[in-house]
């Protein structure tokens, strides 16, 4: 499957705001949601406050879940193919 561009905001629960030329987005993903291969047109940082997900960037899988410091983060380059499996 060829990755397609994907918006970060996918549901009515998601929120988006522009602050000083940057976009801040709060998203919610249901457990078990599988997002097919896609890419984002802009680089972004994912901060996970609760729950976890497995993200595959290219062919490299990464588990993203809250750490003892209260959150987990993951940097994503623009146009990198990613796939997300929400836990």
PDB file of N, CA, C and O in Angstrom:
ATOM      1  N   UNK A   1       0.844  -1.182   0.000  1.00  0.00           N
ATOM      2  CA  UNK A   1       0.000   0.000   0.000  1.00  0.00           C
ATOM      3  C   UNK A   1       0.892   1.249   0.000  1.00  0.00           C
ATOM      4  O   UNK A   1       1.831   1.346   0.790  1.00  0.00           O
ATOM      5  N   UNK A   2       0.596   2.183  -0.875  1.00  0.00           N
ATOM      6  CA  UNK A   2       1.352   3.427  -0.954  1.00  0.00           C
ATOM      7  C   UNK A   2       0.806   4.392   0.098  1.00  0.00           C
ATOM      8  O   UNK A   2      -0.394   4.666   0.119  1.00  0.00           O
ATOM      9  N   UNK A   3       1.691   4.918   0.986  1.00  0.00           N
ATOM     10  CA  UNK A   3       1.204   5.850   2.012  1.00  0.00           C
ATOM     11  C   UNK A   3       0.598   7.107   1.395  1.00  0.00           C
ATOM     12  O   UNK A   3       1.069   7.606   0.373  1.00  0.00           O
ATOM     13  N   UNK A   4      -0.443   7.602   2.030  1.00  0.00           N
ATOM     14  CA  UNK A   4      -1.110   8.825   1.603  1.00  0.00           C
ATOM     15  C   UNK A   4      -0.991   9.861   2.717  1.00  0.00           C
ATOM     16  O   UNK A   4      -0.779   9.496   3.873  1.00  0.00           O
ATOM     17  N   UNK A   5      -1.123  11.145   2.388  1.00  0.00           N
ATOM     18  CA  UNK A   5      -1.072  12.147   3.455  1.00  0.00           C
ATOM     19  C   UNK A   5      -2.254  11.963   4.402  1.00  0.00           C
ATOM     20  O   UNK A   5      -3.341  11.564   3.986  1.00  0.00           O
ATOM     21  N   UNK A   6      -2.027  12.258   5.672  1.00  0.00           N
ATOM     22  CA  UNK A   6      -3.081  12.099   6.661  1.00  0.00           C
ATOM     23  C   UNK A   6      -3.128  13.319   7.573  1.00  0.00           C
ATOM     24  O   UNK A   6      -2.089  13.794   8.032  1.00  0.00           O
ATOM     25  N   UNK A   7      -4.317  13.821   7.833  1.00  0.00           N
ATOM     26  CA  UNK A   7      -4.422  14.907   8.813  1.00  0.00           C
ATOM     27  C   UNK A   7      -4.214  14.344  10.219  1.00  0.00           C
ATOM     28  O   UNK A   7      -4.422  13.153  10.447  1.00  0.00           O
ATOM     29  N   UNK A   8      -3.812  15.181  11.145  1.00  0.00           N
ATOM     30  CA  UNK A   8      -3.659  14.742  12.532  1.00  0.00           C
ATOM     31  C   UNK A   8      -5.014  14.725  13.223  1.00  0.00           C
ATOM     32  O   UNK A   8      -5.277  13.853  14.052  1.00  0.00           O
ATOM     33  N   UNK A   9      -5.871  15.680  12.889  1.00  0.00           N
ATOM     34  CA  UNK A   9      -7.211  15.737  13.478  1.00  0.00           C
ATOM     35  C   UNK A   9      -8.099  14.748  12.735  1.00  0.00           C
ATOM     36  O   UNK A   9      -8.334  14.891  11.535  1.00  0.00           O
ATOM     37  N   UNK A  10      -8.594  13.733  13.463  1.00  0.00           N
ATOM     38  CA  UNK A  10      -9.406  12.688  12.844  1.00  0.00           C
ATOM     39  C   UNK A  10     -10.805  12.571  13.428  1.00  0.00           C
ATOM     40  O   UNK A  10     -11.664  11.933  12.819  1.00  0.00           O
ATOM     41  N   UNK A  11     -11.065  13.171  14.596  1.00  0.00           N
ATOM     42  CA  UNK A  11     -12.374  13.004  15.222  1.00  0.00           C
ATOM     43  C   UNK A  11     -12.845  14.315  15.850  1.00  0.00           C
ATOM     44  O   UNK A  11     -12.086  15.276  15.975  1.00  0.00           O
ATOM     45  N   UNK A  12     -14.116  14.324  16.238  1.00  0.00           N
ATOM     46  CA  UNK A  12     -14.693  15.515  16.873  1.00  0.00           C
ATOM     47  C   UNK A  12     -14.053  15.789  18.238  1.00  0.00           C
ATOM     48  O   UNK A  12     -14.108  16.921  18.718  1.00  0.00           O
ATOM     49  N   UNK A  13     -13.455  14.788  18.866  1.00  0.00           N
ATOM     50  CA  UNK A  13     -12.795  14.986  20.163  1.00  0.00           C
ATOM     51  C   UNK A  13     -11.438  15.669  20.016  1.00  0.00           C
ATOM     52  O   UNK A  13     -10.933  16.251  20.975  1.00  0.00           O
ATOM     53  N   UNK A  14     -10.848  15.603  18.833  1.00  0.00           N
ATOM     54  CA  UNK A  14      -9.535  16.216  18.604  1.00  0.00           C
ATOM     55  C   UNK A  14      -9.668  17.734  18.575  1.00  0.00           C
ATOM     56  O   UNK A  14     -10.679  18.273  18.123  1.00  0.00           O
ATOM     57  N   UNK A  15      -8.636  18.413  19.061  1.00  0.00           N
ATOM     58  CA  UNK A  15      -8.639  19.876  19.084  1.00  0.00           C
ATOM     59  C   UNK A  15      -7.370  20.386  18.422  1.00  0.00           C
ATOM     60  O   UNK A  15      -6.313  19.764  18.523  1.00  0.00           O
ATOM     61  N   UNK A  16      -7.482  21.531  17.739  1.00  0.00           N
ATOM     62  CA  UNK A  16      -6.349  22.124  17.021  1.00  0.00           C
ATOM     63  C   UNK A  16      -6.336  23.615  17.281  1.00  0.00           C
ATOM     64  O   UNK A  16      -7.378  24.269  17.232  1.00  0.00           O
ATOM     65  N   UNK A  17      -5.139  24.164  17.562  1.00  0.00           N
ATOM     66  CA  UNK A  17      -4.984  25.611  17.769  1.00  0.00           C
ATOM     67  C   UNK A  17      -3.652  26.058  17.200  1.00  0.00           C
ATOM     68  O   UNK A  17      -2.659  25.336  17.287  1.00  0.00           O
ATOM     69  N   UNK A  18      -3.629  27.252  16.617  1.00  0.00           N
ATOM     70  CA  UNK A  18      -2.372  27.843  16.150  1.00  0.00           C
ATOM     71  C   UNK A  18      -1.860  28.789  17.217  1.00  0.00           C
ATOM     72  O   UNK A  18      -2.598  29.640  17.713  1.00  0.00           O
ATOM     73  N   UNK A  19      -0.590  28.634  17.567  1.00  0.00           N
ATOM     74  CA  UNK A  19       0.041  29.463  18.586  1.00  0.00           C
ATOM     75  C   UNK A  19       1.399  29.910  18.055  1.00  0.00           C
ATOM     76  O   UNK A  19       2.274  29.077  17.817  1.00  0.00           O
ATOM     77  N   UNK A  20       1.582  31.202  17.870  1.00  0.00           N
ATOM     78  CA  UNK A  20       2.857  31.752  17.389  1.00  0.00           C
ATOM     79  C   UNK A  20       3.373  31.048  16.142  1.00  0.00           C
ATOM     80  O   UNK A  20       4.558  30.729  16.054  1.00  0.00           O
ATOM     81  N   UNK A  21       2.500  30.807  15.188  1.00  0.00           N
ATOM     82  CA  UNK A  21       2.917  30.184  13.940  1.00  0.00           C
ATOM     83  C   UNK A  21       3.092  28.676  14.015  1.00  0.00           C
ATOM     84  O   UNK A  21       3.464  28.058  13.018  1.00  0.00           O
ATOM     85  N   UNK A  22       2.838  28.074  15.150  1.00  0.00           N
ATOM     86  CA  UNK A  22       2.924  26.621  15.332  1.00  0.00           C
ATOM     87  C   UNK A  22       1.509  26.079  15.531  1.00  0.00           C
ATOM     88  O   UNK A  22       0.616  26.795  15.985  1.00  0.00           O
ATOM     89  N   UNK A  23       1.322  24.830  15.191  1.00  0.00           N
ATOM     90  CA  UNK A  23       0.018  24.197  15.373  1.00  0.00           C
ATOM     91  C   UNK A  23       0.127  23.220  16.542  1.00  0.00           C
ATOM     92  O   UNK A  23       1.014  22.367  16.580  1.00  0.00           O
ATOM     93  N   UNK A  24      -0.780  23.364  17.478  1.00  0.00           N
ATOM     94  CA  UNK A  24      -0.855  22.488  18.645  1.00  0.00           C
ATOM     95  C   UNK A  24      -2.131  21.667  18.502  1.00  0.00           C
ATOM     96  O   UNK A  24      -3.216  22.220  18.324  1.00  0.00           O
ATOM     97  N   UNK A  25      -1.995  20.351  18.579  1.00  0.00           N
ATOM     98  CA  UNK A  25      -3.142  19.472  18.383  1.00  0.00           C
ATOM     99  C   UNK A  25      -3.237  18.485  19.530  1.00  0.00           C
ATOM    100  O   UNK A  25      -2.241  17.869  19.907  1.00  0.00           O
ATOM    101  N   UNK A  26      -4.433  18.331  20.089  1.00  0.00           N
ATOM    102  CA  UNK A  26      -4.706  17.313  21.096  1.00  0.00           C
ATOM    103  C   UNK A  26      -5.589  16.269  20.431  1.00  0.00           C
ATOM    104  O   UNK A  26      -6.661  16.590  19.918  1.00  0.00           O
ATOM    105  N   UNK A  27      -5.136  15.010  20.442  1.00  0.00           N
ATOM    106  CA  UNK A  27      -5.899  13.959  19.775  1.00  0.00           C
ATOM    107  C   UNK A  27      -6.227  12.824  20.738  1.00  0.00           C
ATOM    108  O   UNK A  27      -5.536  12.607  21.733  1.00  0.00           O
ATOM    109  N   UNK A  28      -7.271  12.127  20.424  1.00  0.00           N
ATOM    110  CA  UNK A  28      -7.696  10.934  21.164  1.00  0.00           C
ATOM    111  C   UNK A  28      -7.836   9.804  20.160  1.00  0.00           C
ATOM    112  O   UNK A  28      -8.448   9.976  19.106  1.00  0.00           O
ATOM    113  N   UNK A  29      -7.277   8.660  20.480  1.00  0.00           N
ATOM    114  CA  UNK A  29      -7.390   7.492  19.615  1.00  0.00           C
ATOM    115  C   UNK A  29      -7.956   6.339  20.434  1.00  0.00           C
ATOM    116  O   UNK A  29      -7.464   6.055  21.526  1.00  0.00           O
ATOM    117  N   UNK A  30      -8.967   5.683  19.926  1.00  0.00           N
ATOM    118  CA  UNK A  30      -9.594   4.560  20.626  1.00  0.00           C
ATOM    119  C   UNK A  30      -8.643   3.367  20.672  1.00  0.00           C
ATOM    120  O   UNK A  30      -7.914   3.117  19.712  1.00  0.00           O
ATOM    121  N   UNK A  31      -8.646   2.625  21.788  1.00  0.00           N
ATOM    122  CA  UNK A  31      -7.841   1.402  21.846  1.00  0.00           C
ATOM    123  C   UNK A  31      -8.226   0.475  20.694  1.00  0.00           C
ATOM    124  O   UNK A  31      -9.403   0.302  20.379  1.00  0.00           O
ATOM    125  N   UNK A  32      -7.216  -0.108  20.082  1.00  0.00           N
ATOM    126  CA  UNK A  32      -7.451  -1.027  18.974  1.00  0.00           C
ATOM    127  C   UNK A  32      -7.495  -0.366  17.610  1.00  0.00           C
ATOM    128  O   UNK A  32      -7.548  -1.057  16.592  1.00  0.00           O
ATOM    129  N   UNK A  33      -7.475   0.984  17.568  1.00  0.00           N
ATOM    130  CA  UNK A  33      -7.490   1.676  16.284  1.00  0.00           C
ATOM    131  C   UNK A  33      -6.194   1.397  15.534  1.00  0.00           C
ATOM    132  O   UNK A  33      -5.107   1.514  16.098  1.00  0.00           O
ATOM    133  N   UNK A  34      -6.309   1.035  14.289  1.00  0.00           N
ATOM    134  CA  UNK A  34      -5.142   0.802  13.436  1.00  0.00           C
ATOM    135  C   UNK A  34      -5.183   1.811  12.306  1.00  0.00           C
ATOM    136  O   UNK A  34      -6.097   1.786  11.482  1.00  0.00           O
ATOM    137  N   UNK A  35      -4.197   2.702  12.260  1.00  0.00           N
ATOM    138  CA  UNK A  35      -4.112   3.675  11.175  1.00  0.00           C
ATOM    139  C   UNK A  35      -3.209   3.089  10.099  1.00  0.00           C
ATOM    140  O   UNK A  35      -2.069   2.726  10.387  1.00  0.00           O
ATOM    141  N   UNK A  36      -3.693   2.990   8.871  1.00  0.00           N
ATOM    142  CA  UNK A  36      -2.890   2.404   7.798  1.00  0.00           C
ATOM    143  C   UNK A  36      -1.678   3.281   7.479  1.00  0.00           C
ATOM    144  O   UNK A  36      -1.594   4.416   7.947  1.00  0.00           O
ATOM    145  N   UNK A  37      -0.747   2.762   6.690  1.00  0.00           N
ATOM    146  CA  UNK A  37       0.421   3.563   6.332  1.00  0.00           C
ATOM    147  C   UNK A  37       0.011   4.930   5.792  1.00  0.00           C
ATOM    148  O   UNK A  37      -0.888   5.039   4.958  1.00  0.00           O
ATOM    149  N   UNK A  38       0.685   5.970   6.283  1.00  0.00           N
ATOM    150  CA  UNK A  38       0.383   7.342   5.895  1.00  0.00           C
ATOM    151  C   UNK A  38       1.603   8.200   6.192  1.00  0.00           C
ATOM    152  O   UNK A  38       2.604   7.705   6.710  1.00  0.00           O
ATOM    153  N   UNK A  39       1.521   9.475   5.866  1.00  0.00           N
ATOM    154  CA  UNK A  39       2.576  10.414   6.248  1.00  0.00           C
ATOM    155  C   UNK A  39       1.924  11.747   6.575  1.00  0.00           C
ATOM    156  O   UNK A  39       0.780  12.004   6.200  1.00  0.00           O
ATOM    157  N   UNK A  40       2.669  12.589   7.278  1.00  0.00           N
ATOM    158  CA  UNK A  40       2.213  13.932   7.601  1.00  0.00           C
ATOM    159  C   UNK A  40       3.055  14.918   6.808  1.00  0.00           C
ATOM    160  O   UNK A  40       4.257  14.715   6.640  1.00  0.00           O
ATOM    161  N   UNK A  41       2.438  15.974   6.324  1.00  0.00           N
ATOM    162  CA  UNK A  41       3.137  16.930   5.478  1.00  0.00           C
ATOM    163  C   UNK A  41       4.096  17.826   6.258  1.00  0.00           C
ATOM    164  O   UNK A  41       4.939  18.495   5.660  1.00  0.00           O
ATOM    165  N   UNK A  42       3.978  17.847   7.566  1.00  0.00           N
ATOM    166  CA  UNK A  42       4.859  18.659   8.412  1.00  0.00           C
ATOM    167  C   UNK A  42       5.448  17.790   9.508  1.00  0.00           C
ATOM    168  O   UNK A  42       4.798  16.865   9.993  1.00  0.00           O
ATOM    169  N   UNK A  43       6.678  18.088   9.896  1.00  0.00           N
ATOM    170  CA  UNK A  43       7.282  17.380  11.026  1.00  0.00           C
ATOM    171  C   UNK A  43       6.425  17.633  12.261  1.00  0.00           C
ATOM    172  O   UNK A  43       5.794  18.682  12.382  1.00  0.00           O
ATOM    173  N   UNK A  44       6.405  16.661  13.180  1.00  0.00           N
ATOM    174  CA  UNK A  44       5.613  16.844  14.391  1.00  0.00           C
ATOM    175  C   UNK A  44       6.203  16.044  15.538  1.00  0.00           C
ATOM    176  O   UNK A  44       7.009  15.135  15.340  1.00  0.00           O
ATOM    177  N   UNK A  45       5.789  16.397  16.717  1.00  0.00           N
ATOM    178  CA  UNK A  45       6.198  15.699  17.936  1.00  0.00           C
ATOM    179  C   UNK A  45       4.940  15.117  18.557  1.00  0.00           C
ATOM    180  O   UNK A  45       3.960  15.833  18.760  1.00  0.00           O
ATOM    181  N   UNK A  46       4.958  13.838  18.857  1.00  0.00           N
ATOM    182  CA  UNK A  46       3.827  13.200  19.525  1.00  0.00           C
ATOM    183  C   UNK A  46       4.173  13.069  21.004  1.00  0.00           C
ATOM    184  O   UNK A  46       5.202  12.494  21.356  1.00  0.00           O
ATOM    185  N   UNK A  47       3.321  13.598  21.858  1.00  0.00           N
ATOM    186  CA  UNK A  47       3.459  13.446  23.308  1.00  0.00           C
ATOM    187  C   UNK A  47       2.330  12.543  23.781  1.00  0.00           C
ATOM    188  O   UNK A  47       1.160  12.834  23.535  1.00  0.00           O
ATOM    189  N   UNK A  48       2.659  11.479  24.439  1.00  0.00           N
ATOM    190  CA  UNK A  48       1.650  10.554  24.925  1.00  0.00           C
ATOM    191  C   UNK A  48       1.489  10.740  26.419  1.00  0.00           C
ATOM    192  O   UNK A  48       2.418  10.491  27.188  1.00  0.00           O
ATOM    193  N   UNK A  49       0.304  11.181  26.832  1.00  0.00           N
ATOM    194  CA  UNK A  49       0.031  11.426  28.248  1.00  0.00           C
ATOM    195  C   UNK A  49      -0.635  10.223  28.903  1.00  0.00           C
ATOM    196  O   UNK A  49      -0.472   9.994  30.102  1.00  0.00           O
ATOM    197  N   UNK A  50      -1.380   9.460  28.122  1.00  0.00           N
ATOM    198  CA  UNK A  50      -2.113   8.316  28.664  1.00  0.00           C
ATOM    199  C   UNK A  50      -2.279   7.288  27.561  1.00  0.00           C
ATOM    200  O   UNK A  50      -2.447   7.650  26.397  1.00  0.00           O
ATOM    201  N   UNK A  51      -2.234   6.016  27.911  1.00  0.00           N
ATOM    202  CA  UNK A  51      -2.368   4.958  26.919  1.00  0.00           C
ATOM    203  C   UNK A  51      -1.041   4.687  26.232  1.00  0.00           C
ATOM    204  O   UNK A  51       0.006   5.122  26.710  1.00  0.00           O
ATOM    205  N   UNK A  52      -1.077   3.988  25.138  1.00  0.00           N
ATOM    206  CA  UNK A  52       0.144   3.670  24.403  1.00  0.00           C
ATOM    207  C   UNK A  52      -0.211   3.325  22.963  1.00  0.00           C
ATOM    208  O   UNK A  52      -1.371   3.071  22.637  1.00  0.00           O
ATOM    209  N   UNK A  53       0.792   3.320  22.119  1.00  0.00           N
ATOM    210  CA  UNK A  53       0.590   2.853  20.757  1.00  0.00           C
ATOM    211  C   UNK A  53       1.911   2.403  20.184  1.00  0.00           C
ATOM    212  O   UNK A  53       2.977   2.822  20.635  1.00  0.00           O
ATOM    213  N   UNK A  54       1.831   1.545  19.187  1.00  0.00           N
ATOM    214  CA  UNK A  54       2.999   1.086  18.461  1.00  0.00           C
ATOM    215  C   UNK A  54       3.010   1.851  17.150  1.00  0.00           C
ATOM    216  O   UNK A  54       2.041   1.818  16.392  1.00  0.00           O
ATOM    217  N   UNK A  55       4.102   2.533  16.890  1.00  0.00           N
ATOM    218  CA  UNK A  55       4.229   3.294  15.649  1.00  0.00           C
ATOM    219  C   UNK A  55       5.370   2.697  14.843  1.00  0.00           C
ATOM    220  O   UNK A  55       6.457   2.464  15.372  1.00  0.00           O
ATOM    221  N   UNK A  56       5.126   2.452  13.582  1.00  0.00           N
ATOM    222  CA  UNK A  56       6.166   1.952  12.693  1.00  0.00           C
ATOM    223  C   UNK A  56       6.537   3.086  11.748  1.00  0.00           C
ATOM    224  O   UNK A  56       5.702   3.570  10.984  1.00  0.00           O
ATOM    225  N   UNK A  57       7.800   3.505  11.808  1.00  0.00           N
ATOM    226  CA  UNK A  57       8.312   4.564  10.952  1.00  0.00           C
ATOM    227  C   UNK A  57       9.228   3.893   9.936  1.00  0.00           C
ATOM    228  O   UNK A  57      10.275   3.349  10.290  1.00  0.00           O
ATOM    229  N   UNK A  58       8.821   3.937   8.673  1.00  0.00           N
ATOM    230  CA  UNK A  58       9.548   3.163   7.666  1.00  0.00           C
ATOM    231  C   UNK A  58       9.340   1.690   7.988  1.00  0.00           C
ATOM    232  O   UNK A  58       8.225   1.180   7.869  1.00  0.00           O
ATOM    233  N   UNK A  59      10.396   1.008   8.393  1.00  0.00           N
ATOM    234  CA  UNK A  59      10.275  -0.397   8.816  1.00  0.00           C
ATOM    235  C   UNK A  59      10.611  -0.575  10.290  1.00  0.00           C
ATOM    236  O   UNK A  59      10.606  -1.700  10.790  1.00  0.00           O
ATOM    237  N   UNK A  60      10.903   0.514  10.991  1.00  0.00           N
ATOM    238  CA  UNK A  60      11.328   0.454  12.398  1.00  0.00           C
ATOM    239  C   UNK A  60      10.151   0.678  13.344  1.00  0.00           C
ATOM    240  O   UNK A  60       9.569   1.763  13.345  1.00  0.00           O
ATOM    241  N   UNK A  61       9.780  -0.342  14.166  1.00  0.00           N
ATOM    242  CA  UNK A  61       8.687  -0.142  15.121  1.00  0.00           C
ATOM    243  C   UNK A  61       9.172   0.557  16.396  1.00  0.00           C
ATOM    244  O   UNK A  61      10.296   0.331  16.845  1.00  0.00           O
ATOM    245  N   UNK A  62       8.322   1.400  16.969  1.00  0.00           N
ATOM    246  CA  UNK A  62       8.596   2.099  18.224  1.00  0.00           C
ATOM    247  C   UNK A  62       7.361   1.996  19.102  1.00  0.00           C
ATOM    248  O   UNK A  62       6.248   2.244  18.640  1.00  0.00           O
ATOM    249  N   UNK A  63       7.548   1.633  20.364  1.00  0.00           N
ATOM    250  CA  UNK A  63       6.432   1.669  21.301  1.00  0.00           C
ATOM    251  C   UNK A  63       6.441   3.036  21.966  1.00  0.00           C
ATOM    252  O   UNK A  63       7.474   3.481  22.467  1.00  0.00           O
ATOM    253  N   UNK A  64       5.304   3.697  21.972  1.00  0.00           N
ATOM    254  CA  UNK A  64       5.179   5.021  22.579  1.00  0.00           C
ATOM    255  C   UNK A  64       4.186   4.893  23.719  1.00  0.00           C
ATOM    256  O   UNK A  64       3.015   4.585  23.496  1.00  0.00           O
ATOM    257  N   UNK A  65       4.652   5.131  24.952  1.00  0.00           N
ATOM    258  CA  UNK A  65       3.780   5.056  26.115  1.00  0.00           C
ATOM    259  C   UNK A  65       4.291   5.999  27.196  1.00  0.00           C
ATOM    260  O   UNK A  65       5.452   6.409  27.158  1.00  0.00           O
ATOM    261  N   UNK A  66       3.443   6.348  28.156  1.00  0.00           N
ATOM    262  CA  UNK A  66       3.888   7.268  29.202  1.00  0.00           C
ATOM    263  C   UNK A  66       5.069   6.687  29.985  1.00  0.00           C
ATOM    264  O   UNK A  66       5.106   5.494  30.287  1.00  0.00           O
ATOM    265  N   UNK A  67       6.006   7.535  30.297  1.00  0.00           N
ATOM    266  CA  UNK A  67       7.162   7.139  31.106  1.00  0.00           C
ATOM    267  C   UNK A  67       6.967   7.625  32.534  1.00  0.00           C
ATOM    268  O   UNK A  67       5.954   8.257  32.836  1.00  0.00           O
ATOM    269  N   UNK A  68       7.898   7.349  33.397  1.00  0.00           N
ATOM    270  CA  UNK A  68       7.810   7.796  34.786  1.00  0.00           C
ATOM    271  C   UNK A  68       7.833   9.312  34.886  1.00  0.00           C
ATOM    272  O   UNK A  68       7.436   9.867  35.911  1.00  0.00           O
ATOM    273  N   UNK A  69       8.294   9.999  33.829  1.00  0.00           N
ATOM    274  CA  UNK A  69       8.336  11.469  33.839  1.00  0.00           C
ATOM    275  C   UNK A  69       6.993  12.076  33.472  1.00  0.00           C
ATOM    276  O   UNK A  69       6.925  13.292  33.293  1.00  0.00           O
ATOM    277  N   UNK A  70       5.948  11.325  33.352  1.00  0.00           N
ATOM    278  CA  UNK A  70       4.587  11.763  33.050  1.00  0.00           C
ATOM    279  C   UNK A  70       4.200  11.676  31.582  1.00  0.00           C
ATOM    280  O   UNK A  70       3.007  11.707  31.280  1.00  0.00           O
ATOM    281  N   UNK A  71       5.132  11.570  30.664  1.00  0.00           N
ATOM    282  CA  UNK A  71       4.735  11.436  29.260  1.00  0.00           C
ATOM    283  C   UNK A  71       5.862  10.838  28.444  1.00  0.00           C
ATOM    284  O   UNK A  71       7.007  10.776  28.892  1.00  0.00           O
ATOM    285  N   UNK A  72       5.529  10.400  27.246  1.00  0.00           N
ATOM    286  CA  UNK A  72       6.496   9.871  26.288  1.00  0.00           C
ATOM    287  C   UNK A  72       6.402  10.721  25.029  1.00  0.00           C
ATOM    288  O   UNK A  72       5.315  11.175  24.672  1.00  0.00           O
ATOM    289  N   UNK A  73       7.511  10.939  24.357  1.00  0.00           N
ATOM    290  CA  UNK A  73       7.474  11.744  23.145  1.00  0.00           C
ATOM    291  C   UNK A  73       8.120  10.997  21.983  1.00  0.00           C
ATOM    292  O   UNK A  73       8.923  10.085  22.178  1.00  0.00           O
ATOM    293  N   UNK A  74       7.757  11.399  20.789  1.00  0.00           N
ATOM    294  CA  UNK A  74       8.298  10.793  19.577  1.00  0.00           C
ATOM    295  C   UNK A  74       8.338  11.853  18.489  1.00  0.00           C
ATOM    296  O   UNK A  74       7.304  12.437  18.163  1.00  0.00           O
ATOM    297  N   UNK A  75       9.515  12.115  17.919  1.00  0.00           N
ATOM    298  CA  UNK A  75       9.699  13.074  16.823  1.00  0.00           C
ATOM    299  C   UNK A  75       9.417  12.368  15.508  1.00  0.00           C
ATOM    300  O   UNK A  75       9.852  11.237  15.293  1.00  0.00           O
ATOM    301  N   UNK A  76       8.691  13.039  14.636  1.00  0.00           N
ATOM    302  CA  UNK A  76       8.399  12.492  13.310  1.00  0.00           C
ATOM    303  C   UNK A  76       8.803  13.509  12.254  1.00  0.00           C
ATOM    304  O   UNK A  76       8.373  14.662  12.289  1.00  0.00           O
ATOM    305  N   UNK A  77       9.622  13.077  11.328  1.00  0.00           N
ATOM    306  CA  UNK A  77       9.997  13.925  10.203  1.00  0.00           C
ATOM    307  C   UNK A  77       8.810  14.043   9.239  1.00  0.00           C
ATOM    308  O   UNK A  77       7.961  13.154   9.180  1.00  0.00           O
ATOM    309  N   UNK A  78       8.761  15.125   8.500  1.00  0.00           N
ATOM    310  CA  UNK A  78       7.726  15.278   7.465  1.00  0.00           C
ATOM    311  C   UNK A  78       7.933  14.231   6.384  1.00  0.00           C
ATOM    312  O   UNK A  78       9.066  13.860   6.076  1.00  0.00           O
ATOM    313  N   UNK A  79       6.847  13.761   5.815  1.00  0.00           N
ATOM    314  CA  UNK A  79       6.818  12.838   4.682  1.00  0.00           C
ATOM    315  C   UNK A  79       7.404  11.459   4.975  1.00  0.00           C
ATOM    316  O   UNK A  79       7.630  10.691   4.039  1.00  0.00           O
ATOM    317  N   UNK A  80       7.660  11.114   6.247  1.00  0.00           N
ATOM    318  CA  UNK A  80       8.098   9.762   6.584  1.00  0.00           C
ATOM    319  C   UNK A  80       6.878   8.853   6.634  1.00  0.00           C
ATOM    320  O   UNK A  80       5.879   9.214   7.256  1.00  0.00           O
ATOM    321  N   UNK A  81       6.930   7.682   5.995  1.00  0.00           N
ATOM    322  CA  UNK A  81       5.791   6.782   6.099  1.00  0.00           C
ATOM    323  C   UNK A  81       5.681   6.241   7.527  1.00  0.00           C
ATOM    324  O   UNK A  81       6.666   5.764   8.090  1.00  0.00           O
ATOM    325  N   UNK A  82       4.495   6.317   8.104  1.00  0.00           N
ATOM    326  CA  UNK A  82       4.262   5.790   9.451  1.00  0.00           C
ATOM    327  C   UNK A  82       2.974   4.981   9.469  1.00  0.00           C
ATOM    328  O   UNK A  82       2.097   5.159   8.623  1.00  0.00           O
ATOM    329  N   UNK A  83       2.877   4.094  10.444  1.00  0.00           N
ATOM    330  CA  UNK A  83       1.678   3.303  10.693  1.00  0.00           C
ATOM    331  C   UNK A  83       1.492   3.284  12.202  1.00  0.00           C
ATOM    332  O   UNK A  83       2.473   3.149  12.934  1.00  0.00           O
ATOM    333  N   UNK A  84       0.268   3.413  12.685  1.00  0.00           N
ATOM    334  CA  UNK A  84       0.032   3.450  14.118  1.00  0.00           C
ATOM    335  C   UNK A  84      -0.989   2.395  14.516  1.00  0.00           C
ATOM    336  O   UNK A  84      -2.032   2.234  13.881  1.00  0.00           O
ATOM    337  N   UNK A  85      -0.656   1.680  15.589  1.00  0.00           N
ATOM    338  CA  UNK A  85      -1.530   0.659  16.166  1.00  0.00           C
ATOM    339  C   UNK A  85      -1.766   1.071  17.611  1.00  0.00           C
ATOM    340  O   UNK A  85      -0.898   0.876  18.461  1.00  0.00           O
ATOM    341  N   UNK A  86      -2.937   1.641  17.897  1.00  0.00           N
ATOM    342  CA  UNK A  86      -3.223   2.199  19.222  1.00  0.00           C
ATOM    343  C   UNK A  86      -3.609   1.114  20.208  1.00  0.00           C
ATOM    344  O   UNK A  86      -4.439   0.253  19.917  1.00  0.00           O
ATOM    345  N   UNK A  87      -2.986   1.171  21.394  1.00  0.00           N
ATOM    346  CA  UNK A  87      -3.244   0.161  22.423  1.00  0.00           C
ATOM    347  C   UNK A  87      -4.225   0.629  23.450  1.00  0.00           C
ATOM    348  O   UNK A  87      -4.544  -0.110  24.381  1.00  0.00           O
TER     349      UNK A  87
END
